[in-house]
Amino acid sequence: MILMHLDRLMVERHVSLNDLADKVGITPANLSRIKNNKINALRFSTLEALCRELECQPGDLIEYKPD
């Protein structure tokens, strides 16, 4: 299972969903789906934009947990 830790990073960096969505260039609805682990895929361009805006590495956002 792949888990996203976007919610934790957003809290740590005091950034709102709407502000981050605007900076990344995606809709708040799509960012909410990412934040709530409701996605099946994530574009590298979106991952790159999230890392740029949150000043983090992909491993800070994504975790693999064996079933």
Wavefront OBJ file of the C-alpha trace (Angstrom):
o trace
v 0.000 0.000 0.000
v 1.217 3.488 -0.873
v 0.359 6.227 1.631
v 0.510 9.957 1.066
v 1.583 12.208 3.944
v 0.499 15.447 2.306
v -1.866 16.290 5.158
v 0.958 16.147 7.715
v 3.291 18.289 5.605
v 0.581 20.870 4.991
v -0.006 21.208 8.749
v 3.732 21.408 9.487
v 4.197 24.136 6.890
v 0.988 26.020 7.722
v -0.316 25.944 4.154
v -3.987 25.696 3.199
v -5.416 23.343 0.621
v -6.570 26.187 -1.630
v -3.241 28.036 -1.472
v -1.234 24.895 -2.221
v -3.571 23.869 -5.050
v -3.150 27.296 -6.621
v 0.648 27.188 -6.343
v 0.851 23.620 -7.700
v -1.593 24.298 -10.528
v -4.278 21.721 -9.761
v -7.827 22.025 -8.490
v -8.506 21.970 -4.759
v -10.685 18.887 -5.357
v -7.787 16.980 -6.934
v -5.395 18.079 -4.199
v -7.923 16.910 -1.613
v -8.017 13.484 -3.281
v -4.219 13.293 -3.060
v -4.265 14.435 0.575
v -6.858 11.804 1.498
v -5.147 8.888 -0.314
v -7.987 8.587 -2.840
v -5.789 8.418 -5.938
v -4.505 5.585 -8.119
v -1.789 7.584 -9.845
v 0.218 10.766 -9.418
v 1.957 12.610 -12.237
v 5.630 13.293 -11.701
v 4.995 16.931 -12.625
v 2.482 17.183 -9.757
v 4.847 15.410 -7.375
v 7.640 17.770 -8.414
v 5.434 20.829 -7.872
v 4.365 19.569 -4.425
v 7.994 18.992 -3.443
v 8.973 22.442 -4.707
v 6.195 24.246 -2.840
v 6.523 22.225 0.388
v 10.343 22.208 0.226
v 10.523 18.452 0.709
v 11.657 15.254 -0.975
v 9.282 12.708 -2.589
v 9.983 10.326 0.293
v 8.567 12.900 2.699
v 5.245 12.701 0.847
v 5.050 9.021 -0.071
v 5.409 5.908 2.068
v 5.203 2.237 1.089
v 3.570 -0.069 3.641
v 3.501 -3.789 2.904
v 0.077 -5.399 3.186
l 1 2 3 4 5 6 7 8 9 10 11 12 13 14 15 16 17 18 19 20 21 22 23 24 25 26 27 28 29 30 31 32 33 34 35 36 37 38 39 40 41 42 43 44 45 46 47 48 49 50 51 52 53 54 55 56 57 58 59 60 61 62 63 64 65 66 67
